[in-house]
């Protein structure tokens, strides 16, 4: 079985006061994975600060194509080396910069693409044409693979359809030399969502939430469905790595923790 090495890429920060318990500046992350021969991306980052300001009236640091190129260069990769790009979902902060990956096969849930075109009203703000219209122009299946449900992508690499944050949300399970990593993106976007009773994960631990999950506020599904997706992921993954928490491992399996504060 193939072992993957996973690099966390900081793709920018959004200024959203009061939105997360971790602070006013919300980090966003994507991941570059390699088995030594091939490179895979999970998500493609967020818009540039100018784009964020113009369209969403939100202050940002980093972001955009040049920022993502530089982040890839730091881990020894270029966008042209990416053969597979897995999009967990099509919100603007996870599915921008698609023009950087003309040689990649983009993998997305069919239901997510449909939802991006006609989202639930509360999520209209989070979908933008540059994060889904370019997909429609990609040649299928070489440049666009639409999937329905769980799928093995490459040896040691699979996706689980995980409705909650969006109807077509998918997370990535990657086998490493140390265990299986769940790249959960926005299915529980901070550690506090996964471990709401653990003081290492949240500033407001709740014993009443022990053994449970705290689904995110941005969601298309019921709390029960969202929590069910999280439970299914945690049953398969040795650790989970959320997209909007700055305490996640930077290189796996070298760094390794289920909850911040554990020994790496």
N, C-alpha and C positions, 0 to 999 in steps of 0.2 A: 504494500500500500504506500502511495506517495505521501511524503511529509512536506508540508508547506511552511514557509517562513513568511511571517506577516509583519508588514511595516505600517504603522499608523501615520497618516498624513494629516497635518493640520491644514484645513482648506479655508480658514478664515474665521472671523468672529462677528457676531451680531450684537448690537446694543439693544437689549430688550429688558428694561428695568422691571423687576418684580415677576418676571416670567419663570425663572428657575430659582431654586434655593441656593445654587452655587454662586450667584452673583449677577450683576447687570449685564456683563459681557458674556455671551453664550458661545462657546467654542463649537465649531463644526469639524467633523472628521470624515475622511475616506480611508481606504486601505489598499495597499499594493502588496500582492502576494506572489511569491515565486517558489517553484520547486527546483530551481537551479538551471532549468532549461527554458521555461516559459514564464510569462508575467500575466497576472490577472489583476484587474481593478475591481473593487467593490465601491460603487458610487463615484461620481465625477465632480463633486464639489459645488460651490455656490457662486453667484455672480460677483463681479467686482464692486468695490465701494461706490463707484459712480452709478452703476446699474441699480444697486440697492437703493441709493438715494433717489434716483429718478423715478423708479417704478413703485417702490414700497415706502419711501420716505423714512427709511431706517438707516442709521449710521452703521458702518461696517469697517472692519480692519482686515486686510488681506482679501482673498477671493479673486475669482477670475482666472483666465487661461494662463497668464504669465506666472501667477502665484502657484498654480497647480504644476506647471512645468518645473518650477524651481523645487517644489516639494518632492517631485519624482526624482529629480537630479540628485537630491541629497541621499536617496537610498539606492542610487546607481542605476536608475532606469530612465527611459524616455517614453513619451506617449506613443511613439511608433512601435515600441516593443510590446505594447499591450495587445494581446491576441483575443482576450475576452474581457468584456466590461459587464458586470452584473449590477443592475440598478435595483436597489432594495425597494424604492418607490420613486415617484416622479415629482415630488415637491421640489421647489426651486433651489433649495439649499443642498440637494443631493443629486440632482440630475442636470446640472448646467455643464457648460464647456464640452458638449458632445463633439464639437468640431475637432477637438484634439485627437480623436480616436478613429480616424478613417479606416484603419486596418483591423479594428476590433469587431468581433461579433457581440452585439449588445443583447443581453438577456434580461427580459422583463416579463412579469406576469401579464397575460392577455387582459385579465380583469383590471389591472392597474392602468393599462393604456386606455381602456374604455372609460375608466373613472376619471382620468386626467382630462379627457375631452368633455365629459359631462359629470362633474363632481357633485357631491352633496353640497348644499349651499354654504355650509360653514367652512368648507375647504376651498372655495373658489379662489380665495386670496393666495393659496399656497401652490397652485398650479399656474404655470405661465407657458405660453406657446414655445419659447426656445427650449423648454425641457421636454416637450413631447412631439411637436411638429417635425423636427429633424428625424425622428424615428420612422415616421411614415414614408420618408424618402429613401430609407435604407433598403438595399436589396435583400430579399429574404430567400433562404434562411442564412446566407453567408454573413450578412451584416446586421440582421435582426432575427432573433429567435424568440418567438412568443410562446410561453409555456403556460400550462394549466395545472397548478398544483406543485407537489414536490418533484424534484428532478436531480439526478446525478449530472453534474456539469463536466467534471474531469475526475480522474482518480483522486480520492481523498477530499473532494470538494463537491458539496451539494447545496441545494437551496430547499428551504421549507416554506411553503406558503403559510403566512401567519397573519391573518386578518386582525385588525385592531386599530392601529394608527390610520391605515387606509384599507379598503377592501382587498386590494391586490398586493399588500405588503408581503415581501419575502425576506427571509434572513438567510445568512450564509453560514454553513457549518464547514470548518476547515480542519483537517487532521494535521497535527504537528507532532514533533518528536516527544512532546510532553503531554499531549492530550488533545481533545477536540475544543476548538474555539468557536463560540457563537458570535458572529459579527451581527449584532441585533439592530444596529442603526437606530431608528426611532420607535421600535417596539420596546418601550421602556427606555427612554432616551437618557436617563441618568441612573446611577446605581441605586438611588433612593427608591426608584420604581420597582427594582428587583428585590431589594432587601430593606423594606420600610421599617423593620423593627431593629435593625443593626445600627448602632451609633457610629460605626465606621463608614456607613453608607449615607447617612442622613443626619442633618442637624436636629431633626425632630422625630426621634425614634418612637414607635408606638407598639407597645406589647400586644395590643389588640390586633395588630397586623402581622403578628408572628406567623410564619409559614404561608403568608399570602403575598399578593402583589398590589402595587398601586398604579393602575393604568393611567396613561397620560391624559391630559385635558383635551388635546387634539386627537379626536378619534372618530371613526365612522361606525364602529360596531358597539354593541353593548359592553358594559363592564365585564360581564360574565364571559363573553366571547373573547374579549381582549385578554383577560386573565387566563383563559384556556389556552390561547396561543402561547403565552409566556410560559405556562407550565409545560407545554409540549416541547418547547425549546430547551428549557432547563433540564428536562429529562434526557436530552441528547448531548448537551454541551457540558464540558468540565468547567469552563468559565464563559461568561458573557461579556461583551465589550460594546457598550452603548456609544452613540455618536455625539452626544452633547454633554459629555462629562470630561473634564480636563484631567481626571485622575486615572485614565486608562493606560494599560501597557503600551509602550512605544514600539517595541520589537518583541515579537513572540516567535519561539518559546523562551527567549532569553529572560524576558520579564514575564511574570506569571502570578496573577492573583485573581481570586473570585470576588473579593471585597477589598476596597482600598485599605491599606494598612497591614494587610497580610504580608508575610515574608515573600519576597520574589524568588 
